[in-house]
């Protein structure tokens, strides 16, 4: 089931055969026509909420009801309108999709979690060929990462406004898990029971200039600016193994990244165990697994002054696509500041 957030009211739907099905309205239709429920709209909103965060909090029962409604709509229903006459189904091509970001959901991002990307980045910083086993060295160095703290997350076909303070803006295509239940001090081996679904994640990063270092800590401003991440186009629920998903990133149609989550150095379970020590995770929280080689930062030659050549970095007018057979396609375009479409 591919869950989306759509339309002006940001309701929860399901992508199905080129259409978006409003699952709360579909369940209301089932309740009214199949069960004779006198208050189907209110009951459907309680049991299959139109709000994504509440739907996730509803757990497996909410998804089971949504599936029942979809089957009824396809096999038995005589029309595609809810008890009030509102449409239940609309063409996906005519519908605006928003980021499937649950209200209040926090986003944690894995850092340096693919050996090929970590090795290539180390080569750039050290100015010499990488030596040793990068997978083993990443594990020895330990888990690290950062949080995305922006108020708004870009959705499908979103506009990345080029930050005024940047002169090198990079792309990182990633896969993320969306958590489905509350937990603290979670063991890595229990991660599957916490995964509600998976989605694609675009991490837009300022590589230069970097945030000045005033000590051992950082605000990670190169990872946080308006529109610094994208999410979508859907949350794929129960359709793929998050530990073995193919992902690729294209810039202006040129494939720059291609990898599988099976190549992650630290697993989603290990990140969840690390992060949840003394920190409670809630339904709708998100963990992105990091990115592989092929970013502009790890693939650009160095100039004489030690900076990266600019050609492979993002510029206004560029189009980026992150895609996966398991999830779909997450597209974004880069705009100059003041030129938002």
HUHUQUI-V644682 format. One record per backbone hydrogen bond with DSSP energy under -1.0 kcal/mol. CO is the residue of the C=O (numbers start at 0). NH is the residue of the N-H. Records with the same first field share a line. If there is no record, write none. Layout:
BEGIN
CO->NH ; NH
END
This chain:
BEGIN
0->236
1->14
2->234
3->12
4->97
5->10
6->9
10->5
11->22
12->3
13->20
15->18
17->91
18->15
19->89
20->13
21->25
22->26
23->27
24->28
25->29
26->30
27->31
28->32
29->33
30->36
38->42
39->43
40->44
41->45
42->46
43->47
49->11
50->54
51->55
52->56
53->57
55->58
58->62
59->63
60->64
61->65
62->66
63->67
64->68
65->69
66->70
67->71
68->72
69->73
70->74
71->75 ; 76
79->87
81->84
85->81
87->21
89->19
91->94
95->6
98->100
101->104
105->285
106->147
107->287
108->145
112->264
113->117
114->118
115->119
116->120
117->121
118->122
119->123
120->124
121->125
122->126
132->136
133->137
134->138
135->139
136->140
137->141
143->110
145->108
153->230
154->157
157->332
159->334
162->165
167->206 ; 207
168->313
169->204
171->202
173->200
174->288
175->198
176->286
177->195 ; 196
178->283
182->280
186->189
187->190
189->192
190->193
193->179
196->177
197->235
198->175
199->231
200->173
201->229
204->169
207->166 ; 167
219->222
221->205
224->227
227->203
228->153
229->201
231->199
234->2
235->197
240->243
244->260
246->258
247->322
248->255 ; 256
249->320
250->253
253->250
256->248
258->246
259->262
260->263
266->270
267->271
268->272
269->273
270->274
271->275
275->184
280->182
281->284
284->178
285->107
286->176
287->109
294->298
295->299
300->308
302->305
306->302
309->312
314->317
317->333
318->251
319->331
320->249
321->329
322->247
323->327
327->323
329->321
330->156 ; 157
331->319
332->159
333->316
334->161
335->338
END
